[in-house]
Amino acid sequence: MSTIILKGNIIHTPSRTHFECIPHGYLVSENNQIQGIYTELPEQYKNIPVQDYKDRLIIPGLCDMHVHAPQFVYRGLGLDLQLMDWLNHYAFPTEARFQDLSYARIYYEAFADAMAKNGTSRAVIFGTLHAPATELLMEILEQKKIAAYVGKINMDTLSPDYLCETPEGSLAATEQWILDTKDRFHYVQPAITPRFIPTCSSEVLKGLGELASKYDLHIHSHISEDLGEMGIVRERYPQYDNDGEVYDHFGLLNDKTVMAHFIYPTDRELELMKQRGVTIAHCPQSNGNVAAGIPPIRRMLDMGIKVGLGSDIAGGYSICILRAMADAVYLSKLKWLESKKQDSFLTIPEVFYLGTKGGGQFFGKVGSFEPGYELDAMVVDDSSLGTPADCLTLEERIERVIHLADDRNFTARYVAGEAAL
Amino acid sequence: MSTIILKGNIIHTPSRTHFECIPHGYLVSENNQIQGIYTELPEQYKNIPVQDYKDRLIIPGLCDMHVHAPQFVYRGLGLDLQLMDWLNHYAFPTEARFQDLSYARIYYEAFADAMAKNGTSRAVIFGTLHAPATELLMEILEQKKIAAYVGKINMDTLSPDYLCETPEGSLAATEQWILDTKDRFHYVQPAITPRFIPTCSSEVLKGLGELASKYDLHIHSHISEDLGEMGIVRERYPQYDNDGEVYDHFGLLNDKTVMAHFIYPTDRELELMKQRGVTIAHCPQSNGNVAAGIPPIRRMLDMGIKVGLGSDIAGGYSICILRAMADAVYLSKLKWLESKKQDSFLTIPEVFYLGTKGGGQFFGKVGSFEPGYELDAMVVDDSSLGTPADCLTLEERIERVIHLADDRNFTARYVAGEAAL
C-alpha cells in the first residue's frame, strides 16, 4: 500500500465555475487514489511522512489534449507564413526526418523533457507516419512519466510523395504497431490517429475505424479547422454536412475520441459531438497563429460538450498549458467582441478547469483532487513572480501563475500516484 | 573618445520589409554614434579591444512605447474582469499607494529591473499623479540605465475621490515637477502625461498643452481605445469628431507625442495623426486583455503613420517587447480574418521593426544599427531554444527568439553607447 501525503496550498476546480482553495492543506493519496483534502491530518495518517511544500501551490497536472511531437523541432518558426506554405516548408520535411531513429531520439527527448518541466502530466500526441519512431516516442514518454495516448499517423493521399503511404501499407503498419505497443507500457497507449480527412483515403478511414473498434483504442484527429480543409472534405463527401459526419460514418466518433480545433462547427455537428461524447481540444494559440479563426467555446460549454486545452505544437509555439489557459481567455474576449457581446468570455476558473479536469476526463478520473481521482499533482513556487504572496488570495496567486509562470516555477511533479521529477 | 566594438551575429531592420543580418560581423560605435557594421574590422580599429559575443545574436535595444510603472504591482491579475471593474479593484487602489515612497521604491525597483532584464533600452512610462514617487521612478530608471520619458499623470475629474487633483493643484504640481526633473538626469526626461481625456478637465488639458510648449516636452497619453471612453469624450466635446481633434485643440498633438491604442480611429483622425507626426503605441496584448478590439495597424503603416509597440503593463501582463512582437503578428491575423482578408497580417520583420526602429525614432536616431544611430544593443544567447543554431538561418533564429526567448536569453545590454548590465 503506497500512501502519499502532500502539504501546501491546494488549488483545483471540481466544478467549472470557481476554484476550491485549501490553504496549507493535506492532500492524501493511497495507491493512486485520492482519499481527500484535509485542513488537519486525520489520525490514521499520523505516522506517514508528509511532503511539506510550505507556502507553495499544489495544482492538478496539466493535460495537453493536442500536440505534434515532431513539430517541436521547429516551434516558433514560420509564423508569418500561410498554412500550406508552412506545412510544405517546415512540417512535412521535418516529419520526414523521423525515419531516422537517432534524429528522432534527440528531438523526442527534448520534447518530453519540455513537457515534463512545464507541468504536463497527460497528453494526446501526434507522432509521424513512422511506426519505429512513434514507438521510440512512446518509450521516452514512459521513461519521463508522461501518461499519453500516442499516434502513428496515417496519410495516404494529398500528401507529399516523400511522406505518403499506400492504403494497405498504412493499415498493416498501424495494426502491427498497435500489437507491438498496446501492452508494452504502463503510462502510454497507442491511439488511432488519422492526420485529418484530406490526407486519408476512405479505405484508410474505414480501416482505422475497424482497428479502433477491434482493439478498443482511443482516437485523435483534427476537425473543422479551416475553410480550405473543410472545402476538400465537402467535395470528397458531398453526402455529408460536415467533417463530424464523415468521421462518424467511419466509426471514429465516440467517448474515446478527441478532436482538435472545431472552429467552424455546424449546428448538426455540435449536436453530434455532444451525442457521441467526443472531447474537443481547444488550441487558442494555434487558432490565431495559423489564422484559422476563433472557435465557439462558450457555445460548446453551454451545450455540455467536453472541452480540454492543447498546445498544438508547432501551430502553437508554447508547450505550457498555463499559456493555453491565458490564451483561451484572451481569444474568448475577441470572440465576445466578434459575437457583439453575446458569447461571454471565459473566466480564469473556467480555463483552469479546461486545462486540468476538462482534458483530464479523457484519461479517466484525472485533473482534479476529488476523492477517487488519480494523483497527478504539480508543485508551483510563485515566490519569484512579484508582489509577496501574503498580499494576495490563493485565487489571485493561481491567476498570476497562469499568466506569469514558466518552467522555473514548477518544482515537483507527481503522475499517476508517483513522484516523477 | 569612447569606442565600442561588438562582434557577433548582427540583426536589425533598417527598413520595415526585411531583416539585415550580418553573420559574425563587427558593430563599431564611437561616442555613442554607430560608425558601421563590418565583416572585417577596418584598419583604424585594429588596436581597440573587441567584445566578442561569438555565435550570439546582437539586436537593437527594445523600445516600450506605453507602460504603466505602478501597475507592475498587479500584473497578471484581474484578467477576466471588465475594464471598469479592473480599474476600480486593482488600478486605482494600487496607484494610490504610491503616495508612500518606501512602497514606491520596492515596486519601481522591481519594475526597472524587469525591463532591463527583458531587453528594453527605451520606454515611455506612466507614473502616478504623485510627483515625489514619479521623481523617484526617474532616479531609479537613470540608475538602471533605461532611457525614458516619464510622466507624473494628471487626473482631476471622473476619478475616485482618493486619487483626484484640483485643476490648479494638478497644473502647479506638474510645473514644479518639470522644473525639478528636466535637467536632472542623463537618460530620463519628464513627459506631459494626461491620463486620458475623460479624467482631465478642459482646464487641465489646456494647461498641459501650454506646459508642453513652454518647456518643449514630449507628450504621452491614450487615444480612441474603447467605445465607452470615446462616448464620454464625444459627449463632453460635441464640436469634435474624435479624440484626436480634442487633443489637437489643446496643443497636445505633434511629433513629440505618443498615443497608445488607437483602436477605433476615424478617417479624419488617422489623417490628423499623420499630419501631426504622432507616434502610435500598439499594445496587442492589452487590446485583447481589456477586450477593447483590434487596431487597424496595417492601415496606419500603409498611410505612413509612425507606430511602435508597448507592453501596457498591466493591461498587458508581459513586460518583454519580444512578446509584444509575437502578439502583434497573432492579433494581426485575427484582423486579417475580421477584414475578410483585406488587411494583410504583419510579418516578422515588420513587428521587429515596430519594436525597435519604429518606436526608436521617438527618441532620436535609435533602434537600428545604421551609421549615426545611437548604440542601444542587446546580446541574445539562443542556444537553449532547441534546434542547434547551425541548422537555422539568422532570420529563423531571430524569429525563434521573438517567440521563445525570455529574460534568461538576454546576456548583455548597451544603452546610449554604454554597457549597462
Interface residues (C-beta under 8 A of the other chain):
Chain A: F72 V73 Y74 R75 G76 L77 G78 L79 D80 A110 Q285 G288 N289 A291 G293 I294 Y317 A326 V329 Y330 L331 K333 L334 W336 L337 E338 F345 L346 T347 I348 L385 G386 T387 L392 E396 E399 R400 I402 H403 L404 D406
Chain B: F72 V73 Y74 R75 G76 L77 G78 L79 D80 A110 Q285 G288 N289 A291 G293 I294 Y317 A326 V329 Y330 L331 K333 L334 W336 L337 E338 F345 L346 T347 I348 L385 G386 T387 L392 E396 E399 R400 I402 H403 L404 D406
